[in-house]
């Protein structure tokens, strides 16, 4: 057990960045999760809103106007599909001043008998595919939308969640004026201007990337607020584009709220992009929300209703069933490791499950390993599930899936 308490503490790096401010936000607002049945007659916040209520909280009094802004939010420009409205500030990629997704990414592998070995990280040489990554809510700025600048928070989460995809693709990631932790606490995700400002930045950066990347295939990767922005980008700007749609390898929209009709793999959030159900399938979407138990009725994630369910695709077993997960956890705050990441053999399994209006990735951990409430976000309460660990608890599987999809598309 001791080896896993040390091992998993590294995930707190991601957890602190993504949700620490949101926990404060819950206390500041006094808001409690809405315990009404999602299928009830009450006015619902849209499922997309609810997904990033996960980065803040679904507020009581959904019909109330947004909280007053502490400063004006600039008018958002959601533009024509190919327009670049501003110079892109790149966090990762060849045009980044300092690429946050490059560097030593070696991992310590802890075997089931407790022995260790170092697994080197080998980036792909001249990869033919781009991975376009949009990070989750990390900004702790005291404004509703983040400033257009790079801080340690953006660098660290990109390194934790996206950098390892460099094994199979060229990782590019823009900075965007996301709704901040403060903004979420003050109703920012119910403010169309704040949300459109964030999306406008992502859209402009995407258009910039498309204009300079030739006809390279691409993978979309996003978590939480990042998954929301990419869900909108895919639905509004890529799915119906006859030039871009064929270049989509896959979309990894993790910790969001991708919806499909109950029992179906396409429809809902997307009209033509189906769920990935084989490791060699391309042009498809992977989405899930991880929980250690059935999501409660007031969960921020994983609850559908009105004929739709939240999509769940196990990244290591897209066809279904129970299968191991391969975590890669950052070790920045953990003593005893000389590598940036740590993983372990036989520690975690996952299975997509449904019960009533809930659909989720059930994550089970060997109880002897002490991982359940260490570094995964489980201590935030049942409404959150394992949201903090969504990406890192399955990062090895996500990277390997992309590698297989790229090979299949070649």
C-alpha positions as CSV (number, residue, x, y, z in Angstrom):
1,X,0.0,0.0,0.0
2,X,2.8,2.4,0.9
3,X,4.2,2.3,-2.6
4,X,0.9,3.5,-4.0
5,X,0.3,6.2,-1.6
6,X,3.6,7.7,-2.7
7,X,3.0,6.8,-6.3
8,X,-0.3,8.4,-6.7
9,X,0.4,11.6,-4.9
10,X,1.7,13.0,-8.2
11,X,-1.8,13.2,-9.6
12,X,-2.4,16.0,-7.1
13,X,-0.5,18.3,-9.4
14,X,-3.3,18.0,-11.9
15,X,-5.9,18.0,-9.3
16,X,-4.8,21.2,-7.7
17,X,-4.6,23.0,-11.0
18,X,-8.0,21.9,-12.3
19,X,-10.2,22.0,-9.3
20,X,-8.7,23.6,-6.2
21,X,-10.3,26.9,-7.0
22,X,-13.6,25.3,-7.9
23,X,-13.8,23.8,-4.4
24,X,-13.4,27.2,-3.0
25,X,-16.0,28.4,-5.5
26,X,-18.5,25.9,-4.1
27,X,-17.9,27.3,-0.6
28,X,-18.1,30.9,-1.8
29,X,-21.4,30.6,-3.6
30,X,-23.1,28.3,-1.2
31,X,-24.4,26.5,-4.2
32,X,-25.4,22.9,-3.8
33,X,-25.8,20.4,-6.6
34,X,-29.3,20.2,-8.0
35,X,-30.8,16.9,-6.7
36,X,-33.8,17.0,-9.0
37,X,-34.1,14.2,-11.6
38,X,-32.6,15.3,-14.9
39,X,-35.8,14.2,-16.6
40,X,-38.0,16.3,-14.4
41,X,-40.0,19.3,-15.6
42,X,-37.6,21.8,-14.2
43,X,-35.7,24.1,-16.5
44,X,-32.4,22.4,-17.2
45,X,-29.1,23.9,-17.7
46,X,-27.9,22.5,-21.1
47,X,-25.9,19.3,-20.9
48,X,-22.9,21.2,-22.3
49,X,-23.2,23.7,-19.4
50,X,-23.6,21.0,-16.9
51,X,-20.3,19.4,-18.1
52,X,-18.3,22.4,-17.2
53,X,-20.4,23.0,-14.2
54,X,-18.1,20.2,-13.3
55,X,-15.3,22.8,-13.3
56,X,-17.4,24.9,-11.0
57,X,-20.9,23.8,-9.9
58,X,-24.4,23.7,-11.2
59,X,-25.9,26.7,-9.5
60,X,-29.2,26.8,-7.7
61,X,-31.6,29.2,-9.4
62,X,-30.7,28.4,-13.0
63,X,-33.1,30.9,-14.2
64,X,-31.4,33.8,-12.4
65,X,-29.3,36.2,-14.5
66,X,-25.5,35.7,-14.3
67,X,-23.7,37.4,-11.5
68,X,-22.4,40.9,-12.3
69,X,-19.0,41.0,-13.9
70,X,-16.1,42.5,-12.0
71,X,-14.9,43.9,-15.2
72,X,-16.3,44.0,-18.7
73,X,-15.8,40.9,-20.8
74,X,-14.7,41.9,-24.3
75,X,-17.2,41.3,-27.0
76,X,-16.7,37.9,-28.5
77,X,-16.3,37.4,-32.2
78,X,-17.3,33.9,-33.2
79,X,-16.2,34.2,-36.8
80,X,-16.5,32.6,-40.2
81,X,-15.0,29.1,-40.2
82,X,-11.6,30.0,-41.6
83,X,-10.9,33.5,-40.2
84,X,-7.9,34.1,-37.9
85,X,-8.9,37.0,-35.7
86,X,-5.7,37.4,-33.7
87,X,-2.1,36.2,-33.4
88,X,-2.1,32.8,-31.7
89,X,-0.2,32.3,-28.5
90,X,1.1,28.7,-28.7
91,X,1.7,26.7,-25.5
92,X,2.9,23.7,-27.4
93,X,4.0,23.2,-31.0
94,X,6.6,24.4,-33.5
95,X,5.5,28.0,-33.2
96,X,5.7,28.1,-29.4
97,X,8.4,30.3,-27.9
98,X,9.1,27.5,-25.4
99,X,7.3,24.3,-26.2
100,X,5.7,23.1,-22.9
101,X,5.1,19.6,-24.4
102,X,8.8,18.8,-25.0
103,X,11.4,17.5,-22.7
104,X,12.1,14.5,-20.5
105,X,8.9,12.4,-20.0
106,X,10.4,9.2,-18.8
107,X,8.4,7.1,-16.3
108,X,9.1,4.8,-13.4
109,X,7.2,1.6,-13.8
110,X,6.3,-0.1,-10.6
111,X,5.8,-3.9,-11.0
112,X,3.2,-5.9,-9.1
113,X,6.1,-7.2,-6.8
114,X,7.2,-3.7,-6.0
115,X,10.3,-3.6,-8.2
116,X,11.0,-0.7,-10.4
117,X,12.4,0.1,-13.8
118,X,12.7,3.2,-15.9
119,X,10.8,3.5,-19.1
120,X,12.3,6.1,-21.4
121,X,10.1,8.3,-23.5
122,X,10.8,8.2,-27.2
123,X,9.0,11.0,-29.2
124,X,8.0,10.3,-32.7
125,X,10.4,11.5,-35.4
126,X,8.6,13.7,-37.9
127,X,5.1,12.5,-37.1
128,X,2.6,12.8,-39.9
129,X,-0.3,13.7,-37.6
130,X,-1.1,16.7,-35.3
131,X,-2.7,16.4,-31.9
132,X,-4.6,19.7,-31.2
133,X,-5.0,19.9,-27.4
134,X,-7.2,22.3,-25.4
135,X,-6.5,22.3,-21.7
136,X,-9.1,22.2,-18.8
137,X,-9.9,25.0,-16.4
138,X,-6.6,26.0,-14.7
139,X,-6.6,29.8,-14.6
140,X,-6.7,31.4,-11.2
141,X,-6.9,34.9,-12.5
142,X,-9.3,37.2,-10.6
143,X,-11.3,37.9,-13.8
144,X,-14.1,36.1,-15.5
145,X,-12.0,35.2,-18.5
146,X,-8.3,34.4,-18.3
147,X,-5.7,36.8,-19.7
148,X,-4.1,35.7,-23.0
149,X,-0.8,34.7,-21.4
150,X,1.1,31.6,-20.4
151,X,1.5,30.8,-16.7
152,X,2.9,27.8,-14.9
153,X,-0.6,26.4,-14.6
154,X,-1.0,26.0,-18.4
155,X,2.5,24.6,-18.8
156,X,2.1,22.0,-16.1
157,X,-1.3,20.7,-17.2
158,X,-0.2,20.5,-20.8
159,X,2.9,18.5,-19.7
160,X,0.8,16.3,-17.5
161,X,-2.0,15.6,-19.9
162,X,-0.8,16.2,-23.5
163,X,2.9,15.9,-23.8
164,X,3.0,12.1,-23.9
165,X,1.0,12.0,-27.1
166,X,4.2,13.1,-28.7
167,X,4.9,9.4,-29.0
168,X,2.7,9.3,-32.0
169,X,1.9,12.9,-33.1
170,X,3.0,16.5,-33.1
171,X,1.3,18.1,-30.2
172,X,0.1,21.7,-30.7
173,X,-1.8,23.6,-28.0
174,X,-3.1,27.2,-28.1
175,X,-3.6,29.5,-25.1
176,X,-7.2,30.8,-24.8
177,X,-9.1,33.1,-22.6
178,X,-11.0,30.4,-20.8
179,X,-13.6,30.9,-18.1
180,X,-11.4,31.0,-15.0
181,X,-12.0,29.3,-11.7
182,X,-13.2,32.7,-10.4
183,X,-15.4,33.0,-13.4
184,X,-17.0,29.7,-12.8
185,X,-17.6,30.7,-9.2
186,X,-19.5,33.8,-10.3
187,X,-21.7,32.3,-13.0
188,X,-19.3,32.7,-15.9
189,X,-20.2,29.5,-17.6
190,X,-23.8,30.8,-17.9
191,X,-22.5,34.0,-19.5
192,X,-22.7,33.7,-23.3
193,X,-20.1,36.5,-23.8
194,X,-17.6,34.8,-21.5
195,X,-18.1,31.5,-23.2
196,X,-18.0,32.9,-26.7
197,X,-14.8,34.7,-25.9
198,X,-13.1,31.4,-24.9
199,X,-14.5,29.6,-27.9
200,X,-13.5,32.4,-30.2
201,X,-9.9,32.1,-29.2
202,X,-9.9,28.3,-29.7
203,X,-11.6,28.8,-33.1
204,X,-9.1,31.4,-34.2
205,X,-6.2,29.2,-33.1
206,X,-7.7,26.3,-34.9
207,X,-8.1,28.3,-38.1
208,X,-4.5,29.5,-37.8
209,X,-3.3,25.9,-37.4
210,X,-5.4,24.7,-40.4
211,X,-4.0,27.6,-42.5
212,X,-0.4,26.6,-41.8
213,X,-0.5,22.8,-41.4
214,X,-1.3,21.8,-45.0
215,X,-3.4,18.7,-45.3
216,X,-2.1,16.9,-42.2
217,X,-4.5,14.6,-40.4
218,X,-5.3,15.6,-36.8
219,X,-6.5,14.3,-33.5
220,X,-8.5,16.6,-31.1
221,X,-7.7,16.2,-27.4
222,X,-9.5,18.1,-24.7
223,X,-10.4,17.7,-21.0
224,X,-13.3,19.3,-19.1
225,X,-13.6,22.9,-20.4
226,X,-11.2,22.0,-23.1
227,X,-13.4,19.1,-24.1
228,X,-16.4,21.4,-24.2
229,X,-14.6,23.8,-26.6
230,X,-13.5,21.0,-28.9
231,X,-17.0,19.5,-28.9
232,X,-18.4,22.8,-30.2
233,X,-15.5,23.1,-32.7
234,X,-16.1,19.6,-34.0
235,X,-19.9,20.0,-34.3
236,X,-19.9,23.6,-35.7
237,X,-16.7,23.8,-37.8
238,X,-15.3,20.4,-38.7
239,X,-18.0,17.8,-39.0
240,X,-19.7,19.5,-41.9
241,X,-16.5,20.6,-43.7
242,X,-15.7,18.3,-46.6
243,X,-12.0,19.3,-46.5
244,X,-11.5,18.9,-42.7
245,X,-13.8,16.0,-41.8
246,X,-11.8,13.3,-43.8
247,X,-8.7,14.4,-42.0
248,X,-10.1,13.7,-38.5
249,X,-8.3,10.7,-37.0
250,X,-10.2,10.9,-33.7
251,X,-11.5,13.2,-31.0
252,X,-10.6,12.5,-27.4
253,X,-13.2,14.6,-25.5
254,X,-12.6,13.5,-22.0
255,X,-14.5,14.7,-18.9
256,X,-17.1,16.5,-20.9
257,X,-20.7,15.7,-21.9
258,X,-20.8,14.2,-25.3
259,X,-24.3,12.9,-25.9
260,X,-25.8,10.2,-28.1
261,X,-29.3,8.8,-28.3
262,X,-29.8,6.0,-25.8
263,X,-28.2,2.8,-27.1
264,X,-26.7,4.5,-30.2
265,X,-23.2,5.4,-31.2
266,X,-24.0,8.5,-33.3
267,X,-26.4,11.4,-33.1
268,X,-26.8,13.9,-30.3
269,X,-23.7,16.0,-30.0
270,X,-22.6,15.0,-33.5
271,X,-24.6,14.0,-36.5
272,X,-22.0,12.0,-38.4
273,X,-19.1,11.4,-36.1
274,X,-19.6,8.0,-34.3
275,X,-18.1,6.6,-31.1
276,X,-14.9,4.7,-31.6
277,X,-15.6,1.0,-31.2
278,X,-12.3,-0.5,-32.5
279,X,-8.7,0.4,-32.0
280,X,-8.2,0.7,-35.8
281,X,-11.4,2.8,-36.3
282,X,-10.8,6.4,-37.4
283,X,-12.9,9.5,-37.8
284,X,-14.6,8.8,-34.4
285,X,-14.9,10.1,-30.9
286,X,-13.7,8.8,-27.5
287,X,-15.4,10.2,-24.5
288,X,-16.0,9.1,-20.9
289,X,-16.4,10.4,-17.3
290,X,-14.7,8.3,-14.7
291,X,-16.4,7.3,-11.4
292,X,-15.6,4.8,-8.7
293,X,-19.3,4.2,-8.2
294,X,-22.6,4.9,-9.8
295,X,-22.9,8.7,-10.4
296,X,-25.4,10.2,-8.0
297,X,-28.5,12.0,-9.4
298,X,-26.8,15.3,-8.7
299,X,-23.5,14.3,-10.4
300,X,-21.9,17.0,-12.5
301,X,-21.0,14.4,-15.2
302,X,-22.3,11.2,-16.7
303,X,-26.1,11.9,-16.4
304,X,-28.3,12.0,-19.5
305,X,-32.1,12.2,-19.9
306,X,-34.8,13.0,-22.4
307,X,-33.8,10.1,-24.7
308,X,-30.0,10.8,-24.6
309,X,-27.1,9.3,-22.7
310,X,-23.6,10.5,-22.0
311,X,-21.2,8.6,-24.3
312,X,-18.7,6.3,-22.7
313,X,-15.9,4.6,-24.6
314,X,-13.2,2.7,-22.7
315,X,-10.0,3.9,-24.3
316,X,-8.3,0.5,-23.8
317,X,-11.3,-1.6,-24.9
318,X,-13.5,0.4,-27.3
319,X,-15.7,-2.6,-28.1
320,X,-16.7,-2.8,-24.5
321,X,-16.2,-5.0,-21.5
322,X,-13.8,-4.7,-18.5
323,X,-10.1,-4.2,-19.3
324,X,-7.0,-2.8,-17.5
325,X,-6.2,0.9,-17.6
326,X,-2.7,2.2,-17.7
327,X,-2.2,5.3,-15.6
328,X,0.7,7.8,-16.1
329,X,0.8,10.2,-13.1
330,X,3.1,13.2,-12.8
331,X,5.6,13.1,-10.0
332,X,6.4,16.8,-9.7
333,X,5.3,16.9,-6.0
334,X,6.3,13.4,-5.0
335,X,9.6,12.4,-3.3
336,X,11.4,9.3,-4.2
337,X,11.1,9.3,-8.0
338,X,13.7,10.6,-10.5
339,X,11.4,10.5,-13.5
340,X,8.7,13.0,-14.4
341,X,6.0,10.2,-14.5
342,X,5.2,7.0,-12.7
343,X,3.0,4.1,-13.7
344,X,2.2,0.7,-12.3
345,X,1.3,-2.7,-13.6
346,X,-2.1,-4.3,-12.8
347,X,-3.3,-1.4,-10.7
348,X,-6.5,-0.1,-12.4
349,X,-9.3,-1.6,-14.4
350,X,-12.2,0.1,-16.1
351,X,-15.6,-0.7,-17.7
352,X,-18.3,1.4,-19.3
353,X,-21.5,0.9,-17.4
354,X,-25.1,2.3,-17.5
355,X,-27.7,2.4,-14.9
356,X,-30.9,4.4,-15.3
357,X,-29.9,7.8,-16.8
358,X,-26.2,7.3,-15.8
359,X,-23.5,6.2,-18.1
360,X,-19.9,6.3,-17.0
361,X,-16.4,4.6,-17.0
362,X,-16.3,2.6,-13.8
363,X,-12.8,2.7,-12.5
364,X,-11.8,0.0,-10.0
365,X,-8.5,-0.1,-8.1
366,X,-7.0,-2.9,-6.2
367,X,-8.1,-2.0,-2.7
368,X,-4.8,-3.1,-1.3
369,X,-3.1,-0.3,-3.2
370,X,-4.8,2.7,-1.5
371,X,-5.4,4.7,-4.6
372,X,-9.1,5.3,-4.3
373,X,-8.9,8.6,-2.5
374,X,-5.3,9.6,-3.2
375,X,-4.7,12.0,-6.0
376,X,-7.8,11.1,-8.1
377,X,-10.2,13.8,-6.9
378,X,-12.4,11.3,-5.1
379,X,-12.1,13.3,-1.9
380,X,-14.1,16.2,-3.7
381,X,-17.3,14.2,-3.2
382,X,-19.5,11.9,-5.3
383,X,-20.8,14.7,-7.6
384,X,-17.3,15.0,-9.1
385,X,-16.5,11.3,-9.4
386,X,-12.8,10.9,-10.5
387,X,-12.9,14.0,-12.8
388,X,-9.5,15.2,-11.7
389,X,-7.9,11.9,-12.8
390,X,-9.9,11.4,-16.0
391,X,-7.0,11.7,-18.4
392,X,-4.0,10.5,-16.2
393,X,-5.8,7.3,-15.0
394,X,-6.0,6.2,-18.6
395,X,-3.2,8.2,-20.3
396,X,-1.3,5.1,-21.5
397,X,-4.4,3.7,-23.1
398,X,-5.2,7.0,-24.8
399,X,-1.7,7.4,-26.2
400,X,-1.7,3.8,-27.5
401,X,-5.1,4.2,-29.0
402,X,-4.0,7.3,-31.0
403,X,-0.9,5.4,-32.1
404,X,-3.1,2.5,-33.4
405,X,-5.5,4.9,-35.1
406,X,-2.6,6.8,-36.8
407,X,-1.2,3.5,-38.1
408,X,-4.6,2.5,-39.4
409,X,-5.0,5.7,-41.2
410,X,-1.6,5.6,-42.9
